Amino acid sequence: MRTIAIVAVLLAALPAVAKPWQGIEAGTSKREQVVKKFGEPSRVVTSGDKEIVAYLEKEAIKGTRQVQFLVDAKTQIVERINIFPGPVVELEAVVSTYGTACPSGKGKARASSPCFVKKLTEDFRTYLLYQSLGMAVFLNADGKTVNSFIYTTQAEAK
């Protein structure tokens, strides 16, 4: 029962429509907004022109094991948010919150409400792409639980 309550809190914090996550929006929010909202990160890693601002362990954001904000080093704009939920999140909860599979033959522009397309990564990991929300939901190997939520701009969601 406690797990269900935690999942409900986590899902309530995730956008049901194209909205920011916890007040931070990919493609719009700046790094300083992230630090102001969540405090100093656990780790910052720079790779080329990107910076990963990570909150994990004791600095993990409530309801998560880890959150990573991918930031453009020059503009300081958050490009992507990777969320690794703390409690187990069931696939059924995601589908009932965000929408079912897109109707056959319907593209993101023609779908009347958010829907997903099931995809595979190059290394055969399954994910659900909610392109109209700029969100991908990566599943664990069991295909029934969530590994991570990825938020980006709608244009970058692939």
Secondary structure, DSSP 8 states (H G I E B T S, - for coil): -HHHHHHHHHHHHS-SSS--BTTB-TTT-BHHHHHHHH-S-SEEEEETTEEEEEEEGGG--TTEEEEEEEEETTT-BEEEEEEEESS--BHHHHHHHH--B--TT--TTT-SS--BEEEE-TT--EEEEEGGGTEEEEE-TTSSBEEEEEEE-TTT--
